[in-house]
Amino acid sequence: MFTKFFFKRFSPQQQLNFLKKKGTLIGSQARNSCYYSLYLVKGFFVELMFTTDDPAAVHESVKIFPNLDSVTSYLNDEIRSSENKYNL
């Protein structure tokens, strides 16, 4: 079974290729002049951060979440921080 252990050891280009072939894109968004894509892979979630909207570009950073609870907590924190930033 493929795990996040192996995924972490891929080069950035290999990570991107793997996610495009085997992952499910859950969503994407732009925030703080960066572009983010969230993928579901068997057993874990991956968020890639890009500095450009070019789909062929290699990501600048990667966050790996081991389960749904961890990605939900992360996304809720992002929402709260943006609400505080704009006083919504």
C-alpha positions in Angstrom: 0.0 0.0 0.0 1.3 3.5 -0.9 1.7 5.7 2.1 2.6 9.3 2.9 6.1 8.0 3.9 6.8 7.2 0.2 5.0 10.4 -1.0 7.3 12.6 1.1 10.4 11.1 -0.6 9.3 11.9 -4.1 10.7 15.0 -5.8 8.3 17.9 -6.2 7.7 17.0 -9.9 7.1 13.3 -8.9 4.6 14.5 -6.2 2.7 16.6 -8.7 2.6 13.9 -11.3 1.4 11.3 -8.7 -1.3 13.6 -7.5 -2.6 14.3 -11.0 -2.7 10.6 -11.8 -3.7 8.9 -8.6 -5.2 11.7 -6.4 -8.6 13.3 -6.4 -8.6 17.1 -6.5 -11.0 18.3 -3.8 -10.6 22.0 -4.3 -8.4 24.9 -5.3 -8.3 28.5 -4.3 -6.2 31.6 -4.4 -5.2 33.4 -1.2 -2.4 35.8 -0.3 -1.2 35.9 -3.9 -0.7 32.2 -3.9 -2.6 29.3 -5.4 -3.6 26.2 -3.4 -4.8 22.7 -4.5 -6.1 20.1 -2.0 -5.9 16.4 -3.0 -7.2 13.2 -1.5 -5.0 10.2 -1.9 -5.7 6.8 -0.4 -5.4 7.3 3.4 -4.2 11.0 3.5 -4.7 14.5 2.1 -2.1 16.8 0.4 -2.2 20.5 -0.1 0.2 22.1 -2.7 1.0 25.8 -2.7 2.0 27.4 -6.0 3.2 31.0 -6.6 1.8 31.0 -10.1 -1.5 29.8 -11.6 0.4 27.9 -14.3 -0.8 24.3 -14.1 2.6 23.0 -15.3 4.5 24.8 -12.5 6.1 22.9 -9.7 4.7 23.6 -6.2 6.6 25.7 -3.7 5.4 23.9 -0.6 3.5 20.8 0.4 1.4 20.0 3.5 0.4 16.4 4.2 -2.5 15.6 6.5 -2.9 12.1 7.9 -6.7 12.1 8.2 -9.9 14.0 7.7 -9.9 15.5 11.2 -6.5 17.1 10.7 -7.4 18.6 7.3 -10.7 19.9 8.7 -9.0 21.5 11.6 -6.4 23.1 9.3 -9.1 24.5 7.0 -11.2 25.8 10.0 -8.1 27.6 11.3 -7.6 29.2 7.8 -11.2 30.4 7.8 -10.9 31.9 11.3 -7.6 33.7 10.4 -9.1 35.2 7.2 -12.2 36.3 9.2 -10.0 38.0 11.8 -7.9 39.6 9.1 -10.9 41.2 7.4 -13.0 41.5 10.5 -15.9 39.6 9.1 
